[in-house]
């Protein structure tokens, strides 16, 4: 199970000067290379470069980072907190099979990967519904997309 203490990158653990220097390095579009003690050079793949750049930027803004593996199992309360819903609403989603889950004893667990999948689907459905409402309002003449607010 996830222990935030072990997976938390706290910016206060790195001197501000060093974070500022790293932020400058990662702000450049060039890829960073790692050099080991023997002088062997390894370039970071673009995917890692992008993530490290974001981590360094957020940490230089004094924001802590928590790394969560996709297969990490969340309690129903932690999953509800992540989605921004009540625990009871999350349990209802689990019972309606909207989100896969498994049990550990009598307790339900939800993987982070399944939360991400649900979140993407939920957000897509919301966007489509809003687009439909906007199109219907515009078709009914209730919304003027060319209106700038000037009168």
C-alpha positions in Angstrom: 0.0 0.0 0.0 1.1 3.5 -0.8 3.0 5.3 2.0 3.0 9.0 1.2 6.1 9.4 3.4 8.1 7.2 1.1 6.7 8.5 -2.2 6.7 12.2 -1.4 9.2 14.6 -2.9 9.4 17.6 -0.6 11.0 20.7 -2.1 12.3 21.7 1.3 14.8 18.7 1.1 16.6 20.4 -1.8 18.5 23.7 -1.4 16.7 26.5 -3.3 19.8 27.3 -5.3 20.1 23.8 -6.5 16.4 23.7 -7.5 16.8 27.0 -9.3 19.7 25.6 -11.2 17.8 22.4 -12.1 14.8 24.5 -13.2 17.1 26.4 -15.7 18.5 23.2 -17.1 15.1 21.6 -17.5 13.5 24.8 -18.9 15.6 24.3 -22.1 14.2 22.1 -24.8 17.4 20.2 -25.1 17.4 16.8 -23.4 19.4 16.3 -20.3 22.1 13.6 -20.0 23.1 11.7 -16.9 26.8 11.1 -16.3 27.8 8.4 -13.8 31.0 8.3 -11.6 32.9 6.6 -14.4 32.0 9.3 -16.9 29.5 7.2 -18.9 26.9 9.4 -20.4 23.2 8.5 -20.8 20.6 10.7 -22.4 17.1 10.9 -20.8 14.3 9.8 -23.1 11.9 12.5 -24.0 9.1 11.0 -21.9 11.3 11.1 -18.7 12.7 14.5 -19.6 9.2 15.9 -19.8 8.2 14.4 -16.4 11.4 15.4 -14.7 11.0 18.9 -16.1 7.5 19.2 -14.7 8.6 17.8 -11.3 11.5 20.3 -11.0 9.2 23.2 -12.1 6.6 22.3 -9.5 9.2 21.8 -6.8 10.8 25.1 -7.6 7.3 26.6 -7.0 7.5 25.0 -3.5 5.0 22.3 -4.4 5.5 18.7 -3.1 5.1 15.8 -5.5 3.7 12.4 -4.6 4.5 9.5 -6.9 1.7 7.0 -7.3 2.1 3.8 -9.3 -0.9 2.9 -11.5 -1.5 -0.4 -9.7 -1.6 1.3 -6.3 -4.7 0.2 -4.4 -6.8 3.0 -2.8 -9.3 2.7 0.0 -12.8 3.9 -0.8 -12.2 7.1 1.2 -8.9 7.9 -0.6 -10.5 7.1 -4.0 -13.4 9.4 -3.2 -11.0 12.1 -2.1 -9.1 11.8 -5.3 -12.3 12.1 -7.4 -13.7 14.9 -5.3 -16.9 12.9 -4.4 -18.3 11.6 -1.2 -17.3 8.1 0.0 -20.9 7.0 -0.3 -21.1 8.2 -4.0 -17.9 6.3 -4.7 -19.3 3.1 -3.1 -22.5 3.5 -5.3 -20.3 3.8 -8.4 -18.5 0.6 -7.3 -21.7 -1.3 -6.7 -23.0 -0.1 -10.1 -19.8 -1.4 -11.7 -18.9 2.0 -13.0 -15.4 1.6 -11.5 -13.8 -1.9 -11.1 -12.7 -2.8 -7.6 -11.5 -5.8 -5.6 -11.8 -6.7 -1.9 -9.2 -7.2 0.7 -11.1 -9.0 3.4 -14.3 -7.1 3.7 -12.8 -3.8 2.4 -13.1 -2.5 -1.1 -9.9 -1.3 -2.9 -9.7 0.6 -6.2 -6.5 0.8 -8.3 -5.3 4.2 -9.3 -5.4 3.1 -12.9 -9.1 2.4 -12.7 -9.7 5.8 -11.0 -7.8 7.5 -13.9 -9.9 5.6 -16.5 -13.1 6.5 -14.8 -12.0 10.2 -14.4 -11.2 10.4 -18.2 -14.5 8.8 -19.1 -16.5 11.1 -16.7 -14.8 14.2 -18.0 -15.3 13.2 -21.7 -19.0 12.6 -21.0 -19.3 15.9 -19.3 -17.6 17.8 -22.2 -19.9 16.1 -24.7 -23.0 17.0 -22.6 -21.9 20.6 -22.4 -21.2 20.7 -26.1 -24.6 19.3 -26.8 -26.3 21.9 -24.5 -24.3 24.8 -26.1 -25.2 23.6 -29.6 -28.9 23.3 -28.6 -28.9 26.8 -27.1 -27.2 28.2 -30.1 -29.6 26.5 -32.5 -32.6 27.9 -30.5 -31.1 31.4 -30.7 -30.5 31.6 -27.0 -26.7 31.9 -27.4 -24.8 34.2 -29.7 -21.3 32.9 -30.1 -20.3 36.1 -31.9 -21.4 38.3 -29.1 -18.5 40.1 -27.4 -20.3 41.5 -24.5 -20.2 45.1 -25.9 -23.4 47.0 -26.0 
